[in-house]
Amino acid sequence: MASTPIPYSLLTGYRRAGAIMQCIRDLLQHEVQFLLEAPDMVDHFHELMADFKEYAAHLTFHQSAFLSMAIMFDHLLASDYPLFKQVQELTDKKYQDRTKIIDQLVQTRGEITTLETTAGFYPDGPADEDMAGTPSSTSVDMRKHKRDPKADHDSIRALLEKKREVLSSLENQKMSLI
């Protein structure tokens, strides 16, 4: 018994369906994250599915099973894409907020280090005499215009306390974002 030859159009359709199926399979295996992040890729996936559905009559059993699973994913993607997009936007915002807080933490720690170093340069009390032990006329004139080191030391300590409070607050914000 001779078999009937397969028309060329069906063979071409079968090969086209196989190529489309391979493209969809590659998207689902390797590019799902990219598919969910890019609206153009979602549109491309919908177009591929529409093309694949056109060849449904010419598919093998395994290809038909793949088509039905891909259709389920296509419906899921169509119905839940706004949710995926919203989750991605929230994730991006959280990442940006966390990066901003970490930058502020680094800056505040640097300011605290600078203030601590500056506070270390001030003596515990004001120096009234020069190195010889006797006040000179220039040092007396300079002391009139010079700020009180004790007051500067106290203001730096107060500023350090404020910066440490800011640092603690930023650490708490960072932990809440994790």
mmCIF file of the C-alpha atoms, coordinates in Angstrom:
data_MODEL
# 
_entry.id   MODEL 
# 
loop_
_atom_site.group_PDB 
_atom_site.id 
_atom_site.type_symbol 
_atom_site.label_atom_id 
_atom_site.label_alt_id 
_atom_site.label_comp_id 
_atom_site.label_asym_id 
_atom_site.label_entity_id 
_atom_site.label_seq_id 
_atom_site.pdbx_PDB_ins_code 
_atom_site.Cartn_x 
_atom_site.Cartn_y 
_atom_site.Cartn_z 
_atom_site.occupancy 
_atom_site.B_iso_or_equiv 
_atom_site.pdbx_formal_charge 
_atom_site.auth_seq_id 
_atom_site.auth_comp_id 
_atom_site.auth_asym_id 
_atom_site.auth_atom_id 
_atom_site.pdbx_PDB_model_num 
ATOM 1   C CA . MET A 1 1   ? 0.000  0.000  0.000  1.00 0.00 ? 1   MET A CA 1 
ATOM 2   C CA . ALA A 1 2   ? 1.396  3.314  -1.009 1.00 0.00 ? 2   ALA A CA 1 
ATOM 3   C CA . SER A 1 3   ? 1.263  6.186  1.385  1.00 0.00 ? 3   SER A CA 1 
ATOM 4   C CA . THR A 1 4   ? -0.169 9.415  0.244  1.00 0.00 ? 4   THR A CA 1 
ATOM 5   C CA . PRO A 1 5   ? 2.383  12.157 -0.136 1.00 0.00 ? 5   PRO A CA 1 
ATOM 6   C CA . ILE A 1 6   ? 2.214  15.045 2.329  1.00 0.00 ? 6   ILE A CA 1 
ATOM 7   C CA . PRO A 1 7   ? 1.363  18.312 0.640  1.00 0.00 ? 7   PRO A CA 1 
ATOM 8   C CA . TYR A 1 8   ? 4.205  20.819 0.701  1.00 0.00 ? 8   TYR A CA 1 
ATOM 9   C CA . SER A 1 9   ? 2.058  23.453 2.422  1.00 0.00 ? 9   SER A CA 1 
ATOM 10  C CA . LEU A 1 10  ? 1.487  21.150 5.397  1.00 0.00 ? 10  LEU A CA 1 
ATOM 11  C CA . LEU A 1 11  ? 5.187  20.319 5.605  1.00 0.00 ? 11  LEU A CA 1 
ATOM 12  C CA . THR A 1 12  ? 6.070  24.010 5.554  1.00 0.00 ? 12  THR A CA 1 
ATOM 13  C CA . GLY A 1 13  ? 3.454  24.676 8.227  1.00 0.00 ? 13  GLY A CA 1 
ATOM 14  C CA . TYR A 1 14  ? 4.853  21.864 10.346 1.00 0.00 ? 14  TYR A CA 1 
ATOM 15  C CA . ARG A 1 15  ? 8.368  23.284 10.093 1.00 0.00 ? 15  ARG A CA 1 
ATOM 16  C CA . ARG A 1 16  ? 7.117  26.794 10.804 1.00 0.00 ? 16  ARG A CA 1 
ATOM 17  C CA . ALA A 1 17  ? 5.224  25.506 13.855 1.00 0.00 ? 17  ALA A CA 1 
ATOM 18  C CA . GLY A 1 18  ? 8.392  23.772 15.039 1.00 0.00 ? 18  GLY A CA 1 
ATOM 19  C CA . ALA A 1 19  ? 10.404 26.976 14.669 1.00 0.00 ? 19  ALA A CA 1 
ATOM 20  C CA . ILE A 1 20  ? 7.760  28.985 16.535 1.00 0.00 ? 20  ILE A CA 1 
ATOM 21  C CA . MET A 1 21  ? 7.605  26.338 19.237 1.00 0.00 ? 21  MET A CA 1 
ATOM 22  C CA . GLN A 1 22  ? 11.397 26.446 19.634 1.00 0.00 ? 22  GLN A CA 1 
ATOM 23  C CA . CYS A 1 23  ? 11.298 30.238 19.922 1.00 0.00 ? 23  CYS A CA 1 
ATOM 24  C CA . ILE A 1 24  ? 8.577  30.062 22.592 1.00 0.00 ? 24  ILE A CA 1 
ATOM 25  C CA . ARG A 1 25  ? 10.471 27.323 24.426 1.00 0.00 ? 25  ARG A CA 1 
ATOM 26  C CA . ASP A 1 26  ? 13.651 29.420 24.429 1.00 0.00 ? 26  ASP A CA 1 
ATOM 27  C CA . LEU A 1 27  ? 11.732 32.414 25.746 1.00 0.00 ? 27  LEU A CA 1 
ATOM 28  C CA . LEU A 1 28  ? 10.214 30.374 28.550 1.00 0.00 ? 28  LEU A CA 1 
ATOM 29  C CA . GLN A 1 29  ? 13.441 28.568 29.460 1.00 0.00 ? 29  GLN A CA 1 
ATOM 30  C CA . HIS A 1 30  ? 15.964 31.381 29.283 1.00 0.00 ? 30  HIS A CA 1 
ATOM 31  C CA . GLU A 1 31  ? 14.237 34.739 29.011 1.00 0.00 ? 31  GLU A CA 1 
ATOM 32  C CA . VAL A 1 32  ? 11.295 34.649 31.448 1.00 0.00 ? 32  VAL A CA 1 
ATOM 33  C CA . GLN A 1 33  ? 12.659 37.496 33.588 1.00 0.00 ? 33  GLN A CA 1 
ATOM 34  C CA . PHE A 1 34  ? 13.273 39.603 30.481 1.00 0.00 ? 34  PHE A CA 1 
ATOM 35  C CA . LEU A 1 35  ? 9.825  38.643 29.196 1.00 0.00 ? 35  LEU A CA 1 
ATOM 36  C CA . LEU A 1 36  ? 8.199  39.889 32.402 1.00 0.00 ? 36  LEU A CA 1 
ATOM 37  C CA . GLU A 1 37  ? 10.177 43.140 32.462 1.00 0.00 ? 37  GLU A CA 1 
ATOM 38  C CA . ALA A 1 38  ? 9.748  44.264 28.855 1.00 0.00 ? 38  ALA A CA 1 
ATOM 39  C CA . PRO A 1 39  ? 6.276  45.092 27.502 1.00 0.00 ? 39  PRO A CA 1 
ATOM 40  C CA . ASP A 1 40  ? 7.561  44.678 23.932 1.00 0.00 ? 40  ASP A CA 1 
ATOM 41  C CA . MET A 1 41  ? 8.576  41.108 24.701 1.00 0.00 ? 41  MET A CA 1 
ATOM 42  C CA . VAL A 1 42  ? 5.097  40.376 26.081 1.00 0.00 ? 42  VAL A CA 1 
ATOM 43  C CA . ASP A 1 43  ? 3.592  41.628 22.822 1.00 0.00 ? 43  ASP A CA 1 
ATOM 44  C CA . HIS A 1 44  ? 6.094  39.501 20.877 1.00 0.00 ? 44  HIS A CA 1 
ATOM 45  C CA . PHE A 1 45  ? 5.129  36.456 22.957 1.00 0.00 ? 45  PHE A CA 1 
ATOM 46  C CA . HIS A 1 46  ? 1.418  37.069 22.242 1.00 0.00 ? 46  HIS A CA 1 
ATOM 47  C CA . GLU A 1 47  ? 2.181  37.302 18.507 1.00 0.00 ? 47  GLU A CA 1 
ATOM 48  C CA . LEU A 1 48  ? 4.169  34.063 18.605 1.00 0.00 ? 48  LEU A CA 1 
ATOM 49  C CA . MET A 1 49  ? 1.289  32.353 20.390 1.00 0.00 ? 49  MET A CA 1 
ATOM 50  C CA . ALA A 1 50  ? -1.192 33.606 17.791 1.00 0.00 ? 50  ALA A CA 1 
ATOM 51  C CA . ASP A 1 51  ? 1.042  32.243 15.009 1.00 0.00 ? 51  ASP A CA 1 
ATOM 52  C CA . PHE A 1 52  ? 1.483  28.942 16.844 1.00 0.00 ? 52  PHE A CA 1 
ATOM 53  C CA . LYS A 1 53  ? -2.301 28.567 17.284 1.00 0.00 ? 53  LYS A CA 1 
ATOM 54  C CA . GLU A 1 54  ? -2.745 28.885 13.505 1.00 0.00 ? 54  GLU A CA 1 
ATOM 55  C CA . TYR A 1 55  ? -0.834 25.621 13.061 1.00 0.00 ? 55  TYR A CA 1 
ATOM 56  C CA . ALA A 1 56  ? -2.716 23.738 15.800 1.00 0.00 ? 56  ALA A CA 1 
ATOM 57  C CA . ALA A 1 57  ? -4.271 21.318 13.297 1.00 0.00 ? 57  ALA A CA 1 
ATOM 58  C CA . HIS A 1 58  ? -0.844 20.243 11.998 1.00 0.00 ? 58  HIS A CA 1 
ATOM 59  C CA . LEU A 1 59  ? 0.883  19.621 15.342 1.00 0.00 ? 59  LEU A CA 1 
ATOM 60  C CA . THR A 1 60  ? 2.099  16.355 16.773 1.00 0.00 ? 60  THR A CA 1 
ATOM 61  C CA . PHE A 1 61  ? 0.837  15.111 20.133 1.00 0.00 ? 61  PHE A CA 1 
ATOM 62  C CA . HIS A 1 62  ? 3.824  16.605 22.003 1.00 0.00 ? 62  HIS A CA 1 
ATOM 63  C CA . GLN A 1 63  ? 3.547  19.895 20.172 1.00 0.00 ? 63  GLN A CA 1 
ATOM 64  C CA . SER A 1 64  ? -0.177 20.045 20.992 1.00 0.00 ? 64  SER A CA 1 
ATOM 65  C CA . ALA A 1 65  ? 0.589  19.417 24.663 1.00 0.00 ? 65  ALA A CA 1 
ATOM 66  C CA . PHE A 1 66  ? 3.207  22.160 24.567 1.00 0.00 ? 66  PHE A CA 1 
ATOM 67  C CA . LEU A 1 67  ? 0.701  24.462 22.864 1.00 0.00 ? 67  LEU A CA 1 
ATOM 68  C CA . SER A 1 68  ? -1.881 23.919 25.602 1.00 0.00 ? 68  SER A CA 1 
ATOM 69  C CA . MET A 1 69  ? 0.687  24.681 28.334 1.00 0.00 ? 69  MET A CA 1 
ATOM 70  C CA . ALA A 1 70  ? 1.925  27.733 26.448 1.00 0.00 ? 70  ALA A CA 1 
ATOM 71  C CA . ILE A 1 71  ? -1.682 28.936 26.070 1.00 0.00 ? 71  ILE A CA 1 
ATOM 72  C CA . MET A 1 72  ? -2.131 28.658 29.842 1.00 0.00 ? 72  MET A CA 1 
ATOM 73  C CA . PHE A 1 73  ? 1.021  30.725 30.375 1.00 0.00 ? 73  PHE A CA 1 
ATOM 74  C CA . ASP A 1 74  ? -0.164 33.221 27.760 1.00 0.00 ? 74  ASP A CA 1 
ATOM 75  C CA . HIS A 1 75  ? -3.466 33.677 29.621 1.00 0.00 ? 75  HIS A CA 1 
ATOM 76  C CA . LEU A 1 76  ? -1.632 33.990 32.927 1.00 0.00 ? 76  LEU A CA 1 
ATOM 77  C CA . LEU A 1 77  ? 0.707  36.550 31.427 1.00 0.00 ? 77  LEU A CA 1 
ATOM 78  C CA . ALA A 1 78  ? -2.166 38.532 29.935 1.00 0.00 ? 78  ALA A CA 1 
ATOM 79  C CA . SER A 1 79  ? -4.166 38.579 33.158 1.00 0.00 ? 79  SER A CA 1 
ATOM 80  C CA . ASP A 1 80  ? -1.319 39.067 35.646 1.00 0.00 ? 80  ASP A CA 1 
ATOM 81  C CA . TYR A 1 81  ? 1.089  41.258 33.679 1.00 0.00 ? 81  TYR A CA 1 
ATOM 82  C CA . PRO A 1 82  ? -0.062 44.455 35.449 1.00 0.00 ? 82  PRO A CA 1 
ATOM 83  C CA . LEU A 1 83  ? 0.696  42.738 38.757 1.00 0.00 ? 83  LEU A CA 1 
ATOM 84  C CA . PHE A 1 84  ? 4.143  41.646 37.529 1.00 0.00 ? 84  PHE A CA 1 
ATOM 85  C CA . LYS A 1 85  ? 4.826  45.194 36.370 1.00 0.00 ? 85  LYS A CA 1 
ATOM 86  C CA . GLN A 1 86  ? 3.727  46.661 39.707 1.00 0.00 ? 86  GLN A CA 1 
ATOM 87  C CA . VAL A 1 87  ? 5.909  44.223 41.662 1.00 0.00 ? 87  VAL A CA 1 
ATOM 88  C CA . GLN A 1 88  ? 8.877  45.103 39.446 1.00 0.00 ? 88  GLN A CA 1 
ATOM 89  C CA . GLU A 1 89  ? 8.303  48.830 40.000 1.00 0.00 ? 89  GLU A CA 1 
ATOM 90  C CA . LEU A 1 90  ? 8.060  48.329 43.771 1.00 0.00 ? 90  LEU A CA 1 
ATOM 91  C CA . THR A 1 91  ? 11.234 46.248 43.747 1.00 0.00 ? 91  THR A CA 1 
ATOM 92  C CA . ASP A 1 92  ? 13.042 48.952 41.773 1.00 0.00 ? 92  ASP A CA 1 
ATOM 93  C CA . LYS A 1 93  ? 11.801 51.668 44.158 1.00 0.00 ? 93  LYS A CA 1 
ATOM 94  C CA . LYS A 1 94  ? 12.899 49.657 47.189 1.00 0.00 ? 94  LYS A CA 1 
ATOM 95  C CA . TYR A 1 95  ? 16.338 49.183 45.634 1.00 0.00 ? 95  TYR A CA 1 
ATOM 96  C CA . GLN A 1 96  ? 16.632 52.919 44.903 1.00 0.00 ? 96  GLN A CA 1 
ATOM 97  C CA . ASP A 1 97  ? 15.515 53.820 48.436 1.00 0.00 ? 97  ASP A CA 1 
ATOM 98  C CA . ARG A 1 98  ? 17.983 51.385 49.938 1.00 0.00 ? 98  ARG A CA 1 
ATOM 99  C CA . THR A 1 99  ? 20.807 52.734 47.771 1.00 0.00 ? 99  THR A CA 1 
ATOM 100 C CA . LYS A 1 100 ? 19.937 56.288 48.815 1.00 0.00 ? 100 LYS A CA 1 
ATOM 101 C CA . ILE A 1 101 ? 19.960 55.320 52.510 1.00 0.00 ? 101 ILE A CA 1 
ATOM 102 C CA . ILE A 1 102 ? 23.298 53.517 52.142 1.00 0.00 ? 102 ILE A CA 1 
ATOM 103 C CA . ASP A 1 103 ? 24.777 56.618 50.464 1.00 0.00 ? 103 ASP A CA 1 
ATOM 104 C CA . GLN A 1 104 ? 23.498 58.764 53.350 1.00 0.00 ? 104 GLN A CA 1 
ATOM 105 C CA . LEU A 1 105 ? 24.985 56.279 55.834 1.00 0.00 ? 105 LEU A CA 1 
ATOM 106 C CA . VAL A 1 106 ? 28.394 56.490 54.189 1.00 0.00 ? 106 VAL A CA 1 
ATOM 107 C CA . GLN A 1 107 ? 28.246 60.290 54.111 1.00 0.00 ? 107 GLN A CA 1 
ATOM 108 C CA . THR A 1 108 ? 27.146 60.517 57.765 1.00 0.00 ? 108 THR A CA 1 
ATOM 109 C CA . ARG A 1 109 ? 29.864 58.102 58.887 1.00 0.00 ? 109 ARG A CA 1 
ATOM 110 C CA . GLY A 1 110 ? 32.427 60.235 57.041 1.00 0.00 ? 110 GLY A CA 1 
ATOM 111 C CA . GLU A 1 111 ? 31.118 63.388 58.720 1.00 0.00 ? 111 GLU A CA 1 
ATOM 112 C CA . ILE A 1 112 ? 31.281 61.709 62.133 1.00 0.00 ? 112 ILE A CA 1 
ATOM 113 C CA . THR A 1 113 ? 34.868 60.621 61.495 1.00 0.00 ? 113 THR A CA 1 
ATOM 114 C CA . THR A 1 114 ? 35.781 64.163 60.444 1.00 0.00 ? 114 THR A CA 1 
ATOM 115 C CA . LEU A 1 115 ? 34.136 65.652 63.524 1.00 0.00 ? 115 LEU A CA 1 
ATOM 116 C CA . GLU A 1 116 ? 35.838 63.147 65.819 1.00 0.00 ? 116 GLU A CA 1 
ATOM 117 C CA . THR A 1 117 ? 39.183 63.965 64.238 1.00 0.00 ? 117 THR A CA 1 
ATOM 118 C CA . THR A 1 118 ? 38.505 67.688 64.564 1.00 0.00 ? 118 THR A CA 1 
ATOM 119 C CA . ALA A 1 119 ? 37.485 67.288 68.199 1.00 0.00 ? 119 ALA A CA 1 
ATOM 120 C CA . GLY A 1 120 ? 40.772 65.494 68.848 1.00 0.00 ? 120 GLY A CA 1 
ATOM 121 C CA . PHE A 1 121 ? 42.757 68.571 67.728 1.00 0.00 ? 121 PHE A CA 1 
ATOM 122 C CA . TYR A 1 122 ? 41.274 70.811 70.401 1.00 0.00 ? 122 TYR A CA 1 
ATOM 123 C CA . PRO A 1 123 ? 42.933 70.727 73.787 1.00 0.00 ? 123 PRO A CA 1 
ATOM 124 C CA . ASP A 1 124 ? 40.870 70.225 76.910 1.00 0.00 ? 124 ASP A CA 1 
ATOM 125 C CA . GLY A 1 125 ? 41.347 73.839 77.924 1.00 0.00 ? 125 GLY A CA 1 
ATOM 126 C CA . PRO A 1 126 ? 42.331 77.077 76.207 1.00 0.00 ? 126 PRO A CA 1 
ATOM 127 C CA . ALA A 1 127 ? 46.042 77.826 75.891 1.00 0.00 ? 127 ALA A CA 1 
ATOM 128 C CA . ASP A 1 128 ? 46.757 81.260 77.341 1.00 0.00 ? 128 ASP A CA 1 
ATOM 129 C CA . GLU A 1 129 ? 50.477 81.403 76.903 1.00 0.00 ? 129 GLU A CA 1 
ATOM 130 C CA . ASP A 1 130 ? 52.833 80.822 74.068 1.00 0.00 ? 130 ASP A CA 1 
ATOM 131 C CA . MET A 1 131 ? 55.603 78.245 74.157 1.00 0.00 ? 131 MET A CA 1 
ATOM 132 C CA . ALA A 1 132 ? 57.953 80.406 76.224 1.00 0.00 ? 132 ALA A CA 1 
ATOM 133 C CA . GLY A 1 133 ? 55.445 80.546 79.026 1.00 0.00 ? 133 GLY A CA 1 
ATOM 134 C CA . THR A 1 134 ? 54.912 84.303 78.881 1.00 0.00 ? 134 THR A CA 1 
ATOM 135 C CA . PRO A 1 135 ? 52.144 85.979 76.963 1.00 0.00 ? 135 PRO A CA 1 
ATOM 136 C CA . SER A 1 136 ? 53.375 88.099 74.105 1.00 0.00 ? 136 SER A CA 1 
ATOM 137 C CA . SER A 1 137 ? 51.598 91.139 72.761 1.00 0.00 ? 137 SER A CA 1 
ATOM 138 C CA . THR A 1 138 ? 50.687 89.374 69.514 1.00 0.00 ? 138 THR A CA 1 
ATOM 139 C CA . SER A 1 139 ? 49.264 86.352 71.316 1.00 0.00 ? 139 SER A CA 1 
ATOM 140 C CA . VAL A 1 140 ? 47.161 88.648 73.545 1.00 0.00 ? 140 VAL A CA 1 
ATOM 141 C CA . ASP A 1 141 ? 45.804 90.394 70.438 1.00 0.00 ? 141 ASP A CA 1 
ATOM 142 C CA . MET A 1 142 ? 45.146 87.057 68.768 1.00 0.00 ? 142 MET A CA 1 
ATOM 143 C CA . ARG A 1 143 ? 43.254 85.765 71.806 1.00 0.00 ? 143 ARG A CA 1 
ATOM 144 C CA . LYS A 1 144 ? 40.853 88.674 71.559 1.00 0.00 ? 144 LYS A CA 1 
ATOM 145 C CA . HIS A 1 145 ? 39.834 87.569 68.052 1.00 0.00 ? 145 HIS A CA 1 
ATOM 146 C CA . LYS A 1 146 ? 40.197 83.868 68.654 1.00 0.00 ? 146 LYS A CA 1 
ATOM 147 C CA . ARG A 1 147 ? 37.131 81.768 69.407 1.00 0.00 ? 147 ARG A CA 1 
ATOM 148 C CA . ASP A 1 148 ? 36.932 79.889 72.633 1.00 0.00 ? 148 ASP A CA 1 
ATOM 149 C CA . PRO A 1 149 ? 38.248 76.334 72.043 1.00 0.00 ? 149 PRO A CA 1 
ATOM 150 C CA . LYS A 1 150 ? 36.090 74.976 74.870 1.00 0.00 ? 150 LYS A CA 1 
ATOM 151 C CA . ALA A 1 151 ? 32.940 76.329 73.191 1.00 0.00 ? 151 ALA A CA 1 
ATOM 152 C CA . ASP A 1 152 ? 34.078 74.880 69.849 1.00 0.00 ? 152 ASP A CA 1 
ATOM 153 C CA . HIS A 1 153 ? 34.749 71.549 71.520 1.00 0.00 ? 153 HIS A CA 1 
ATOM 154 C CA . ASP A 1 154 ? 31.266 71.522 73.073 1.00 0.00 ? 154 ASP A CA 1 
ATOM 155 C CA . SER A 1 155 ? 29.587 72.465 69.790 1.00 0.00 ? 155 SER A CA 1 
ATOM 156 C CA . ILE A 1 156 ? 31.462 69.685 67.991 1.00 0.00 ? 156 ILE A CA 1 
ATOM 157 C CA . ARG A 1 157 ? 30.369 67.208 70.646 1.00 0.00 ? 157 ARG A CA 1 
ATOM 158 C CA . ALA A 1 158 ? 26.741 68.331 70.267 1.00 0.00 ? 158 ALA A CA 1 
ATOM 159 C CA . LEU A 1 159 ? 27.037 68.009 66.492 1.00 0.00 ? 159 LEU A CA 1 
ATOM 160 C CA . LEU A 1 160 ? 28.552 64.547 66.916 1.00 0.00 ? 160 LEU A CA 1 
ATOM 161 C CA . GLU A 1 161 ? 25.601 63.468 69.038 1.00 0.00 ? 161 GLU A CA 1 
ATOM 162 C CA . LYS A 1 162 ? 23.169 64.709 66.377 1.00 0.00 ? 162 LYS A CA 1 
ATOM 163 C CA . LYS A 1 163 ? 25.088 62.894 63.635 1.00 0.00 ? 163 LYS A CA 1 
ATOM 164 C CA . ARG A 1 164 ? 25.099 59.695 65.674 1.00 0.00 ? 164 ARG A CA 1 
ATOM 165 C CA . GLU A 1 165 ? 21.317 59.966 66.090 1.00 0.00 ? 165 GLU A CA 1 
ATOM 166 C CA . VAL A 1 166 ? 20.959 60.451 62.324 1.00 0.00 ? 166 VAL A CA 1 
ATOM 167 C CA . LEU A 1 167 ? 23.223 57.443 61.781 1.00 0.00 ? 167 LEU A CA 1 
ATOM 168 C CA . SER A 1 168 ? 21.094 55.324 64.100 1.00 0.00 ? 168 SER A CA 1 
ATOM 169 C CA . SER A 1 169 ? 17.924 56.442 62.318 1.00 0.00 ? 169 SER A CA 1 
ATOM 170 C CA . LEU A 1 170 ? 19.419 55.599 58.911 1.00 0.00 ? 170 LEU A CA 1 
ATOM 171 C CA . GLU A 1 171 ? 20.507 52.169 60.159 1.00 0.00 ? 171 GLU A CA 1 
ATOM 172 C CA . ASN A 1 172 ? 16.928 51.511 61.306 1.00 0.00 ? 172 ASN A CA 1 
ATOM 173 C CA . GLN A 1 173 ? 15.546 52.611 57.923 1.00 0.00 ? 173 GLN A CA 1 
ATOM 174 C CA . LYS A 1 174 ? 18.024 50.346 56.150 1.00 0.00 ? 174 LYS A CA 1 
ATOM 175 C CA . MET A 1 175 ? 17.011 47.381 58.285 1.00 0.00 ? 175 MET A CA 1 
ATOM 176 C CA . SER A 1 176 ? 13.319 48.030 57.601 1.00 0.00 ? 176 SER A CA 1 
ATOM 177 C CA . LEU A 1 177 ? 13.995 47.875 53.843 1.00 0.00 ? 177 LEU A CA 1 
ATOM 178 C CA . ILE A 1 178 ? 15.785 44.538 54.044 1.00 0.00 ? 178 ILE A CA 1 
# 
